[in-house]
Amino acid sequence: MHFDRYNYLASIDYKIYVFYSQGPKGRIEKMVSYEKVENSPAIYNLAFGDIDPATGLMSDRNTTDNGDRDTVLTTVADTVSDFSDHHNKPMIYIVGSTLSRTRLYQMSITKIYEEIASFYIVQGYREGQWEIFQKNVNYEAFVVQKK
């Protein structure tokens, strides 16, 4: 399957990625950042959101509805691959800023799970435990790691 994605720019250390969403609401600057939260094993938190043009800061609370959700999420997923390649394939922790966003991430993972399962180990967190991702199970958070 081919998925559209936006071109992005990565910081020198490959921990920050910037790209633009393009749609009916205009050109909206987005950012994906990776912050180390654990050393052994290496675990990074993925943060994603819009860049506020007035402050230059990222907000993960905005809902822009620019009509390109799948392209934006595919672009974010592409940064996971690039980041992993530059940082020795760490574990990447993913959770939405709201329950509905976590659910959106789960639906997106489910949609392409067969394709990504050959390249990534995907785990879901529920009831205080991590387990291998399963479709039709509601998770509170996710961890992905490139094989």
Backbone hydrogen bonds in HBPLUS format (Angstrom, degrees):
<---DONOR---> <-ACCEPTOR-->    atom                        ^
c    i                          cat <-CA-CA->   ^        H-A-AA   ^      H-
h    n   atom  resd res      DA  || num        DHA   H-A  angle D-A-AA Bond
n    s   type  num  typ     dist DA aas  dist angle  dist       angle   num
A0009-LEU N   A0018-VAL O   2.86 MM   9  5.31 157.8  1.91 151.3 158.2     1
A0018-VAL N   A0009-LEU O   2.88 MM   9  5.31 156.3  1.94 150.5 158.5     2
A0011-SER N   A0016-ILE O   2.79 MM   5  5.30 148.0  1.89 157.3 163.1     3
A0014-TYR N   A0011-SER O   2.95 MM   3  5.01 160.8  1.98 109.9 115.5     4
A0034-TYR N   A0015-LYS O   2.83 MM  19  5.03 147.6  1.93 150.9 155.1     5
A0017-TYR N   A0032-VAL O   2.78 MM  15  5.06 157.0  1.84 155.3 161.2     6
A0032-VAL N   A0017-TYR O   2.85 MM  15  5.06 155.9  1.91 145.5 151.4     7
A0019-PHE N   A0030-LYS O   3.15 MM  11  5.36 156.7  2.21 133.3 139.0     8
A0030-LYS N   A0019-PHE O   2.74 MM  11  5.36 169.5  1.75 170.3 168.3     9
A0021-SER N   A0028-ILE O   2.78 MM   7  5.02 164.1  1.81 152.3 150.7    10
A0028-ILE N   A0021-SER O   2.86 MM   7  5.02 157.7  1.91 141.8 149.0    11
A0023-GLY N   A0026-GLY O   3.16 MM   3  5.29 150.9  2.25 129.4 138.2    12
A0026-GLY N   A0023-GLY O   2.87 MM   3  5.29 158.2  1.92 121.6 124.0    13
A0051-ILE N   A0029-GLU O   2.91 MM  22  5.55 165.1  1.94 142.8 142.3    14
A0031-MET N   A0049-GLY O   2.84 MM  18  5.61 156.6  1.89 164.1 168.9    15
A0049-GLY N   A0031-MET O   3.02 MM  18  5.61 153.2  2.09 155.0 161.9    16
A0033-SER N   A0047-ALA O   2.79 MM  14  5.18 162.7  1.82 148.3 153.8    17
A0047-ALA N   A0033-SER O   2.85 MM  14  5.18 165.5  1.87 155.9 159.3    18
A0035-GLU N   A0045-ASN O   3.06 MM  10  5.24 156.2  2.12 140.9 148.0    19
A0045-ASN N   A0035-GLU O   2.78 MM  10  5.24 163.8  1.80 148.6 147.4    20
A0037-VAL N   A0043-ILE O   2.80 MM   6  5.74 171.3  1.81 155.7 158.5    21
A0038-GLU N   A0043-ILE O   3.29 MM   5  4.95 143.1  2.44 143.6 139.0    22
A0043-ILE N   A0038-GLU O   3.05 MM   5  4.95 161.1  2.08 130.4 131.5    23
A0091-MET N   A0042-ALA O   2.98 MM  49  6.20 163.7  2.01 164.7 159.3    24
A0044-TYR N   A0091-MET O   2.87 MM  47  6.32 158.5  1.92 155.4 160.6    25
A0093-TYR N   A0044-TYR O   2.70 MM  49  5.95 160.8  1.74 158.0 164.6    26
A0046-LEU N   A0093-TYR O   3.00 MM  47  6.08 163.9  2.02 171.7 167.1    27
A0050-ASP N   A0059-SER O   3.03 MM   9  5.43 134.2  2.24 161.4 149.1    28
A0059-SER N   A0050-ASP O   2.78 MM   9  5.43 156.2  1.83 157.7 165.8    29
A0052-ASP N   A0057-LEU O   2.78 MM   5  5.49 171.0  1.79 162.8 160.1    30
A0056-GLY N   A0052-ASP O   2.65 MM   4  5.18 155.5  1.71 157.9 164.0    31
A0071-THR N   A0068-ASP O   3.03 MM   3  5.34 116.2  2.46 107.1 122.7    32
A0072-VAL N   A0068-ASP O   2.91 MM   4  6.15 161.8  1.94 162.6 168.7    33
A0073-LEU N   A0069-ARG O   2.85 MM   4  6.11 168.1  1.87 158.9 161.8    34
A0074-THR N   A0070-ASP O   2.89 MM   4  5.98 152.1  1.97 142.5 150.5    35
A0075-THR N   A0071-THR O   2.97 MM   4  6.14 149.4  2.06 141.8 150.1    36
A0076-VAL N   A0072-VAL O   2.95 MM   4  6.30 157.4  2.00 152.0 158.1    37
A0077-ALA N   A0073-LEU O   2.93 MM   4  6.15 161.0  1.96 145.9 151.2    38
A0078-ASP N   A0074-THR O   2.90 MM   4  6.13 145.6  2.02 141.4 151.1    39
A0079-THR N   A0075-THR O   3.07 MM   4  6.45 142.4  2.22 144.7 154.3    40
A0079-THR N   A0076-VAL O   3.05 MM   3  5.19 125.0  2.37  97.5 111.7    41
A0080-VAL N   A0076-VAL O   3.22 MM   4  6.65 140.4  2.38 142.4 153.2    42
A0080-VAL N   A0077-ALA O   3.07 MM   3  5.07 125.2  2.39  93.8 108.2    43
A0081-SER N   A0077-ALA O   3.35 MM   4  6.81 152.0  2.43 146.7 152.0    44
A0082-ASP N   A0078-ASP O   3.12 MM   4  6.45 164.5  2.15 148.9 152.7    45
A0083-PHE N   A0079-THR O   2.74 MM   4  5.80 170.3  1.75 153.8 157.2    46
A0084-SER N   A0080-VAL O   2.89 MM   4  5.95 163.3  1.92 146.5 151.8    47
A0085-ASP N   A0081-SER O   3.03 MM   4  6.23 156.3  2.08 148.1 153.9    48
A0086-HIS N   A0082-ASP O   3.18 MM   4  6.45 143.5  2.32 145.5 154.9    49
A0086-HIS N   A0083-PHE O   3.08 MM   3  5.24 126.7  2.38  99.6 113.4    50
A0087-HIS N   A0083-PHE O   3.01 MM   4  6.13 118.1  2.41 145.0 161.5    51
A0087-HIS N   A0084-SER O   3.29 MM   3  5.18 150.0  2.39  97.0 105.6    52
A0089-LYS N   A0084-SER O   2.88 MM   5  4.36 165.3  1.91 147.2 142.2    53
A0092-ILE N   A0144-VAL O   2.83 MM  52  5.25 152.9  1.90 149.9 159.1    54
A0144-VAL N   A0092-ILE O   2.97 MM  52  5.25 153.0  2.04 137.6 144.6    55
A0094-ILE N   A0142-PHE O   2.78 MM  48  5.07 165.2  1.80 149.8 150.5    56
A0142-PHE N   A0094-ILE O   2.85 MM  48  5.07 150.1  1.94 150.2 158.5    57
A0102-THR N   A0098-THR O   3.04 MM   4  6.38 156.7  2.10 150.8 157.3    58
A0103-ARG N   A0099-LEU O   2.92 MM   4  6.18 154.6  1.99 147.5 154.8    59
A0104-LEU N   A0100-SER O   2.92 MM   4  6.16 147.5  2.02 137.8 146.8    60
A0105-TYR N   A0101-ARG O   2.91 MM   4  6.22 157.2  1.97 150.2 155.3    61
A0106-GLN N   A0102-THR O   2.96 MM   4  6.26 153.6  2.03 145.3 152.8    62
A0107-MET N   A0103-ARG O   2.89 MM   4  6.21 158.9  1.94 151.4 156.7    63
A0108-SER N   A0104-LEU O   2.95 MM   4  6.20 152.6  2.02 146.9 154.7    64
A0109-ILE N   A0105-TYR O   2.89 MM   4  6.16 156.8  1.94 150.6 156.7    65
A0110-THR N   A0106-GLN O   2.87 MM   4  6.07 166.5  1.89 154.3 158.2    66
A0111-LYS N   A0107-MET O   2.98 MM   4  6.09 153.5  2.05 142.8 149.5    67
A0112-ILE N   A0109-ILE O   3.22 MM   3  5.57 132.4  2.46 103.9 115.0    68
A0113-TYR N   A0109-ILE O   2.83 MM   4  5.46 101.5  2.46 145.4 164.9    69
A0113-TYR N   A0110-THR O   3.37 MM   3  4.97 167.4  2.39  98.7 102.3    70
A0115-GLU N   A0112-ILE O   2.99 MM   3  5.46 124.4  2.31 111.1 125.0    71
A0116-ILE N   A0112-ILE O   3.06 MM   4  6.35 158.8  2.10 157.1 163.8    72
A0117-ALA N   A0113-TYR O   2.81 MM   4  5.71 149.2  1.90 159.6 165.4    73
A0119-PHE N   A0116-ILE O   2.93 MM   3  5.31 149.3  2.03 111.0 120.7    74
A0120-TYR N   A0116-ILE O   2.75 MM   4  5.74 145.2  1.87 161.0 172.9    75
A0147-LYS N   A0119-PHE O   2.81 MM  28  5.58 170.3  1.82 146.3 146.7    76
A0121-ILE N   A0145-GLN O   2.77 MM  24  5.22 163.2  1.79 152.8 156.7    77
A0145-GLN N   A0121-ILE O   2.96 MM  24  5.22 141.4  2.12 142.6 153.1    78
A0133-PHE N   A0122-VAL O   2.88 MM  11  5.55 174.5  1.89 140.5 138.7    79
A0123-GLN N   A0143-VAL O   2.83 MM  20  5.16 165.3  1.85 158.7 162.9    80
A0143-VAL N   A0123-GLN O   3.01 MM  20  5.16 153.2  2.09 136.6 140.5    81
A0124-GLY N   A0131-GLU O   2.80 MM   7  5.52 155.0  1.86 158.9 166.4    82
A0131-GLU N   A0124-GLY O   2.94 MM   7  5.52 149.5  2.04 151.8 161.6    83
A0125-TYR N   A0141-ALA O   2.98 MM  16  5.22 153.6  2.05 143.3 142.0    84
A0140-GLU N   A0125-TYR O   2.72 MM  15  5.51 175.4  1.73 172.8 172.4    85
A0126-ARG N   A0129-GLN O   2.97 MM   3  5.53 158.8  2.02 158.0 161.0    86
A0129-GLN N   A0126-ARG O   2.99 MM   3  5.53 157.1  2.05 118.4 125.2    87
